[in-house]
Amino acid sequence: MHVVIINGSPRVQKYSNTEKIIASFTKGLSEKGVSFEAYAISNRKSWEMIRDAYIKNEEILIALPLYVECVPGLLLEFLETLPKKDEHTRLSFLLQSGFAEGCQLRCGEEFLSKLPGYLGVRYGGCLVKGDNFGIRVLDEEKQKQVTKPYQAMGELFAEGDGFFREEAKKFTGPEYLSLPMRLLMQFAFKTFQKKIFQKVAASWGCNTPLDYKVLGN
Ligand SMILES: Cc1cc2nc3c(=O)[nH]c(=O)nc-3n(C[C@H](O)[C@H](O)[C@H](O)COP(=O)(O)O)c2cc1C
């Protein structure tokens, strides 16, 4: 098997969480002797090359972050440039997000499950997992630790059944967080979170209050 992997995040590769996840996933592919070529849509100049790889190959995986409950706008724009192919091509997805609960990725997953049909190709399933907000702010060692579970999913994908196997479904984790955890998070959001965000913003050189609004004339 040879897989074309497309990072569908608008974020430049260096800062993209999806990119770190792909690095771990492809380790799993390599472990199982599967070759791959990887691309990212964040640089529009590479779109022609990516489209060409999509046309010439039959195993395609789009890895993407959830943006505002669904697919990033830039990825939609890229997808609109793809030509129709036939069922010899299989299109699978790796959908990842910030918030941890599986339930909030289901709208995106549903959208993605319809997409192969529009492109005339076969659907290979969608790997769904949240809790990835912080990857890019961790040091390299921690990033590797946090993204390590995706390696096993690369190994699973290499076996050829896409993401339809039970192991892939379980990978999502909890559909809903437990009630005590939800209450704890609500408390944290109402108390510490604003202060933490303000501190992070200040470390990036922003000293204006985060709820500041520019008033119109
Ligand atoms: C504009 C924007 C919208 C987002 N919307 C959601 C969302 O609706 N739900 C969620 O869980 N995470 C959301 N996130 C978090 C991203 O899915 C998460 O941080 C992801 O790991 C980013 O991957 P990337 O760095 O490759 O773009 C959003 C992030 C951004 C920048």
The ligand as a MOL file (V3000), in Angstrom:
LIG
                    3D

  0  0  0     0  0            999 V3000
M  V30 BEGIN CTAB
M  V30 COUNTS 31 33 0 0 0
M  V30 BEGIN ATOM
M  V30 1 C -10.5760 28.8790 14.2020 0
M  V30 2 C -10.5440 27.6510 15.0810 0
M  V30 3 C -11.7410 26.9980 15.3630 0
M  V30 4 C -11.7440 25.8510 16.1800 0
M  V30 5 N -12.9350 25.2260 16.4530 0
M  V30 6 C -12.9460 24.1350 17.2510 0
M  V30 7 C -14.1730 23.4840 17.5600 0
M  V30 8 O -15.2530 23.8600 17.1050 0
M  V30 9 N -14.1260 22.4250 18.4020 0
M  V30 10 C -12.9450 21.9520 18.9220 0
M  V30 11 O -12.9650 20.9850 19.6760 0
M  V30 12 N -11.7680 22.5480 18.6380 0
M  V30 13 C -11.7330 23.6180 17.8120 0
M  V30 14 N -10.5280 24.2310 17.5210 0
M  V30 15 C -9.2840 23.6400 18.0330 0
M  V30 16 C -8.5500 22.8350 16.9610 0
M  V30 17 O -9.3910 21.8330 16.3950 0
M  V30 18 C -7.3410 22.1210 17.5950 0
M  V30 19 O -6.5480 23.0360 18.3040 0
M  V30 20 C -6.5140 21.4050 16.5490 0
M  V30 21 O -5.6120 20.5510 17.1980 0
M  V30 22 C -5.7520 22.3970 15.6610 0
M  V30 23 O -4.9950 21.6910 14.7040 0
M  V30 24 P -3.9900 22.4810 13.7230 0
M  V30 25 O -2.9720 23.1310 14.6080 0
M  V30 26 O -3.3780 21.4460 12.8300 0
M  V30 27 O -4.8090 23.4710 12.9630 0
M  V30 28 C -10.5140 25.3580 16.7220 0
M  V30 29 C -9.3210 26.0470 16.4420 0
M  V30 30 C -9.3360 27.1810 15.6380 0
M  V30 31 C -8.0360 27.9080 15.3640 0
M  V30 END ATOM
M  V30 BEGIN BOND
M  V30 1 1 1 2
M  V30 2 1 2 3
M  V30 3 2 2 30
M  V30 4 2 3 4
M  V30 5 1 4 5
M  V30 6 1 4 28
M  V30 7 2 5 6
M  V30 8 1 6 7
M  V30 9 1 6 13
M  V30 10 2 7 8
M  V30 11 1 7 9
M  V30 12 1 9 10
M  V30 13 2 10 11
M  V30 14 1 10 12
M  V30 15 2 12 13
M  V30 16 1 13 14
M  V30 17 1 14 15
M  V30 18 1 14 28
M  V30 19 1 15 16
M  V30 20 1 16 17
M  V30 21 1 16 18
M  V30 22 1 18 19
M  V30 23 1 18 20
M  V30 24 1 20 21
M  V30 25 1 20 22
M  V30 26 1 22 23
M  V30 27 1 23 24
M  V30 28 2 24 25
M  V30 29 1 24 26
M  V30 30 1 24 27
M  V30 31 2 28 29
M  V30 32 1 29 30
M  V30 33 1 30 31
M  V30 END BOND
M  V30 END CTAB
M  END
